[in-house]
Amino acid sequence: MTEEYFPSIDNQERIGNEIDLVERQYLVGREKEVRFFLDRLTASSQKGSILNLYGTGGVGKSYLLDEFRRLSANYQAKFLLLDSRDFVRNPQDFCLHVLRILRYTLQKSDIPAEPSQIIDLCLDTIRERASHGRIVLAFDTFEELGEMEYWLREEFLPNLPKDTLIIISGRYPLQGTWASSPAWRQLIFRLPIADLDYFSVRAYLERMGITQEETMHLIWNKTKGHPLTLSLLVSTTLAHDFQKVSASDSNEVFAHVVHTWLKEVPNEHLRELVETAAVLRHFNQELLAYVLEKAVPTEQFLKLVGSPLFAALIAAGCCTI
């Protein structure tokens, strides 16, 4: 990335600054997404918007959100990162989590008894903070919110200050009412996050100190630009010479990646097919049925080979068909 997209971080010395500088150095291949975020963050219009980041597990969504947080700080915007794994998924606990992030002093004995009072307090606190600068509300792992998604869409988000910039990050694009409602649809900007291209992988490897052409090509062929696989394999490479990386080292890397990808499998039947295919590495519909000792419906097999997960497994060399 060019320097124009990176205003300097404040000069107050702290460990976090050093971490941010290092993390930023290794962000590659996301110029378009960063530029788009900055356009929305600095837009003169007082109208809010929703950025919908989506992509497979390990593709770098959370890493990109970290960069959005850094950029928000540089533009005096308050960035609230709300990972659905960090709070109990009900409106009251969600609002208490937001209040803690905003450093609102609230003793346990002071917590209102009525859930509606907690929600009102949370919204009032956000509005008060918004009077001092723009608010960026970022939801990560949005697909795990479950039933609370309805409450957020129908009750919480409509009551935020009108210039709030909302980021919804997850494995899948927003669907259902988000897409069918003309009102919501016009607010949503989709940002699909894909694997890195070859030149971005090269840039990342060079910044990591890996410059040998042969090694760079080998790592590219192993990872095909999948960020999590790339990061894990590079850490293994730096610990050993790439040529000396053992099969067990590679298997450990890909086992970690497959575990991440398996979270995307929507049901237990398809998960069983994915796990069996990964073990067999080379398979077809008949072989899967033979190993599982039961019929594999053509519909299920087509879902398997047509899924983004399966494409990622092939790219990583975990299996072939």
C-alpha positions as a printed Julia matrix, in Angstrom:
321×3 Matrix{Float64}:
   0.0     0.0    0.0
   1.09    3.54  -0.61
   1.71    5.97   2.19
  -1.23    8.23   1.25
  -3.65    5.79   2.87
  -1.77    5.72   6.15
  -1.92    8.91   8.21
   0.58    8.69  11.05
  -0.48    7.08  14.31
  -0.5     9.46  17.29
   2.91   10.02  18.84
   2.01    8.96  22.36
   4.36    6.08  23.08
   2.72    2.8   24.0
   3.13   -0.87  23.19
  -0.05   -0.82  21.15
   1.48    1.71  18.76
   4.39   -0.62  18.05
   2.04   -3.55  17.48
  -0.11   -1.47  15.14
   2.91   -0.35  13.12
   4.07   -3.92  12.65
   0.6    -5.22  11.81
   0.1    -2.44   9.26
   3.41   -3.28   7.58
   2.16   -6.75   6.68
  -1.24   -5.72   5.35
  -1.06   -6.37   1.6
  -3.52   -6.65  -1.25
  -6.35   -4.74   0.43
  -5.88   -1.29  -1.14
  -9.35   -1.22  -2.67
 -11.07   -2.09   0.6
  -9.04    0.45   2.58
  -9.74    3.17   0.03
 -13.46    2.41   0.12
 -13.55    2.49   3.92
 -11.77    5.85   3.98
 -14.2     7.24   1.4
 -17.13    6.31   3.63
 -15.39    7.42   6.83
 -14.54   10.88   5.49
 -17.67   11.44   3.39
 -19.15   14.88   3.92
 -22.68   13.45   3.78
 -24.33   12.96   7.16
 -25.97    9.78   5.91
 -24.85    6.53   7.51
 -24.0     3.38   5.64
 -23.32   -0.32   6.16
 -20.16   -1.97   4.85
 -20.73   -5.69   4.48
 -17.4    -7.57   4.53
 -17.68  -11.27   3.79
 -15.43  -14.16   2.88
 -14.33  -17.64   3.9
 -12.67  -18.4    7.22
  -9.04  -17.3    7.42
  -9.31  -14.87   4.49
  -8.3   -11.9    6.65
 -11.55  -10.15   7.59
 -10.54   -9.54  11.22
  -7.08   -8.37  10.12
  -8.74   -5.83   7.84
 -11.03   -4.69  10.64
  -7.92   -3.95  12.68
  -6.72   -1.63   9.94
 -10.1     0.08   9.88
  -9.75    0.61  13.63
  -6.35    2.25  13.19
  -7.62    4.5   10.43
 -10.66    5.48  12.49
  -8.4     6.62  15.33
  -6.38    8.75  12.92
  -9.58   10.49  11.84
 -10.84   10.98  15.4
 -13.67    8.49  14.95
 -14.61    6.1   17.75
 -14.28    2.49  16.55
 -16.32   -0.08  18.48
 -15.39   -3.68  17.62
 -18.16   -6.09  18.6
 -17.17   -9.7   18.07
 -20.22  -11.93  18.6
 -18.0   -14.41  20.47
 -17.23  -11.86  23.19
 -20.66  -11.38  24.74
 -23.78  -13.35  25.62
 -26.03  -13.01  22.6
 -29.01  -11.17  24.02
 -29.84   -7.43  23.87
 -29.09   -6.65  27.53
 -25.64   -8.27  27.61
 -24.83   -6.82  24.22
 -25.62   -3.32  25.47
 -23.61   -3.84  28.66
 -20.69   -4.95  26.47
 -20.98   -1.76  24.4
 -21.05    0.36  27.56
 -17.87   -1.32  28.8
 -16.13   -0.59  25.49
 -17.21    3.03  25.8
 -15.78    3.0   29.35
 -19.08    3.96  30.87
 -18.78    3.61  34.65
 -21.55    1.3   35.8
 -21.4    -0.6   39.06
 -23.19   -3.92  39.26
 -25.64   -2.44  41.75
 -26.4     0.39  39.3
 -27.43   -1.85  36.41
 -31.1    -1.12  35.63
 -33.48   -3.96  36.38
 -35.5    -3.49  33.18
 -33.78   -4.64  29.97
 -35.32   -1.71  28.09
 -33.57    0.72  30.45
 -30.18   -0.87  29.71
 -30.83   -0.57  25.97
 -31.89    3.07  26.32
 -28.81    3.84  28.42
 -26.58    2.24  25.78
 -28.16    4.21  22.93
 -28.03    7.47  24.91
 -24.32    6.89  25.65
 -23.59    6.25  21.97
 -25.46    9.42  20.99
 -23.51   11.43  23.56
 -20.2    10.06  22.23
 -21.31   10.74  18.66
 -21.69   14.43  19.51
 -17.87   14.54  19.85
 -17.0    12.64  16.66
 -18.15    9.96  14.29
 -18.95    6.44  15.53
 -17.87    3.31  13.66
 -19.71    0.22  14.85
 -18.05   -2.99  13.6
 -19.62   -6.44  14.04
 -17.3    -9.42  13.55
 -18.38  -13.08  13.09
 -21.86  -11.71  12.43
 -23.18  -15.09  11.32
 -23.01  -16.32  14.92
 -25.44  -13.73  16.3
 -28.37  -16.02  15.62
 -31.78  -14.7   16.68
 -30.3   -11.43  17.94
 -29.79  -10.36  14.33
 -33.52   -9.54  14.12
 -33.38   -7.29  17.19
 -30.31   -5.5   15.89
 -31.88   -4.81  12.52
 -35.35   -3.87  13.75
 -34.66   -2.22  17.13
 -31.05   -1.23  17.71
 -29.5    -0.06  14.44
 -32.4     2.23  13.44
 -31.94    4.17  16.7
 -28.24    4.92  16.2
 -27.1     8.43  15.22
 -27.79    8.88  11.52
 -24.13    9.29  10.5
 -22.99    6.07  12.23
 -20.79    3.97   9.97
 -21.7     0.3   10.46
 -19.49   -2.62   9.43
 -20.96   -6.11   9.32
 -18.28   -8.74   8.82
 -18.95  -12.44   8.45
 -18.61  -15.49   6.26
 -21.69  -14.76   4.18
 -23.21  -11.68   2.52
 -26.26  -10.15   4.18
 -29.4   -11.83   2.9
 -33.08  -12.07   3.76
 -34.65   -8.81   4.91
 -31.35   -6.99   4.47
 -31.51   -7.69   0.74
 -35.27   -7.63   0.18
 -35.93   -4.34   1.98
 -35.33   -1.34  -0.34
 -34.53    0.81   2.7
 -31.8    -1.47   4.06
 -30.54   -2.42   0.6
 -29.68    1.16  -0.34
 -27.53    1.51   2.78
 -25.47   -1.65   2.2
 -22.16   -1.68   0.32
 -20.84   -5.18  -0.27
 -17.11   -5.84   0.09
 -16.29   -9.48  -0.71
 -12.86  -10.41   0.67
 -10.98  -12.83  -1.56
  -7.63  -14.62  -1.37
  -4.52  -12.59  -2.14
  -3.17  -12.5   -5.68
   0.35  -13.63  -6.55
   1.89  -10.16  -6.42
   0.41   -9.45  -2.99
   1.81  -12.76  -1.73
   5.23  -11.8   -3.1
   5.03   -8.43  -1.35
   4.12  -10.14   1.94
   6.97  -12.65   1.64
   9.49   -9.92   0.84
   8.44   -7.98   3.92
   8.91  -11.16   5.93
  12.45  -11.44   4.56
  11.77  -14.32   2.17
  13.22  -13.3   -1.19
  14.4   -16.51  -2.84
  12.4   -16.96  -6.05
  12.1   -20.72  -5.67
  10.84  -20.48  -2.11
   8.34  -17.78  -3.07
   6.92  -19.92  -5.86
   6.72  -22.97  -3.59
   4.83  -21.03  -0.93
   2.48  -19.56  -3.53
   1.75  -23.02  -4.92
   1.09  -24.34  -1.41
  -1.21  -21.51  -0.31
  -2.72  -20.0   -3.47
  -2.99  -16.73  -1.57
  -5.15  -17.9    1.33
  -4.01  -15.5    4.1
  -4.28  -17.83   7.1
  -2.5   -20.65   5.27
   0.13  -18.18   4.09
   0.75  -16.8    7.57
   1.04  -20.23   9.17
   3.26  -21.62   6.44
   5.56  -18.58   6.52
   5.95  -18.9   10.3
   6.9   -22.55   9.76
   9.29  -21.56   6.98
  11.0   -18.95   9.14
  11.43  -21.5   11.92
  13.02  -23.97   9.46
  14.44  -23.75   5.99
  11.48  -24.23   3.61
  13.23  -27.11   1.9
  13.5   -28.8    5.3
   9.88  -28.3    6.32
   8.65  -31.81   7.06
   5.4   -33.37   5.96
   4.21  -33.26   9.57
   4.87  -29.5    9.68
   2.78  -28.97   6.54
   0.05  -31.26   7.81
  -0.15  -29.29  11.05
  -0.56  -26.05   9.09
  -3.32  -27.44   6.92
  -5.05  -29.17   9.85
  -5.38  -25.77  11.5
  -6.74  -24.24   8.3
  -9.21  -27.08   7.7
 -10.46  -26.71  11.29
 -11.17  -23.03  10.52
 -12.89  -23.84   7.25
 -15.04  -26.58   8.79
 -16.87  -23.89  10.78
 -18.43  -22.89   7.46
 -20.1   -26.25   6.87
 -23.84  -25.65   7.42
 -24.93  -29.13   8.52
 -23.54  -32.33   9.95
 -24.15  -34.38   6.78
 -22.06  -32.08   4.63
 -19.44  -31.84   7.38
 -19.1   -35.62   7.29
 -18.5   -35.48   3.52
 -15.9   -32.71   3.91
 -14.0   -34.59   6.62
 -14.01  -37.81   4.61
 -12.89  -36.02   1.43
 -10.03  -34.35   3.31
  -8.86  -37.73   4.64
  -9.06  -39.42   1.25
  -7.49  -36.38  -0.5
  -8.44  -37.86  -3.92
 -12.07  -39.01  -4.26
 -15.27  -39.18  -6.26
 -18.91  -39.76  -5.37
 -18.64  -43.54  -5.51
 -15.52  -43.66  -3.33
 -17.15  -41.44  -0.7
 -20.15  -43.76  -0.62
 -17.89  -46.82  -0.3
 -15.87  -45.37   2.6
 -18.96  -44.06   4.44
 -20.81  -47.33   3.76
 -23.93  -45.48   2.69
 -25.25  -43.72  -0.37
 -24.1   -40.18  -1.06
 -26.98  -38.34  -2.77
 -25.96  -36.47  -5.9
 -27.46  -33.29  -4.46
 -25.17  -33.52  -1.4
 -22.13  -34.32  -3.53
 -22.79  -31.31  -5.78
 -23.15  -29.09  -2.7
 -19.78  -30.37  -1.5
 -17.82  -29.78  -4.7
 -19.6   -26.5   -5.42
 -18.96  -24.89  -2.04
 -16.38  -22.13  -1.45
 -14.93  -24.37   1.28
 -14.16  -27.15  -1.19
 -12.54  -24.7   -3.6
 -10.33  -23.5   -0.74
  -9.41  -27.08   0.17
  -8.35  -27.78  -3.41
  -6.35  -24.54  -3.53
  -4.5   -25.57  -0.39
  -3.82  -29.03  -1.82
  -5.83  -30.76   0.89
  -7.82  -32.82  -1.58
  -8.56  -33.34  -5.28
 -11.39  -34.8   -7.28
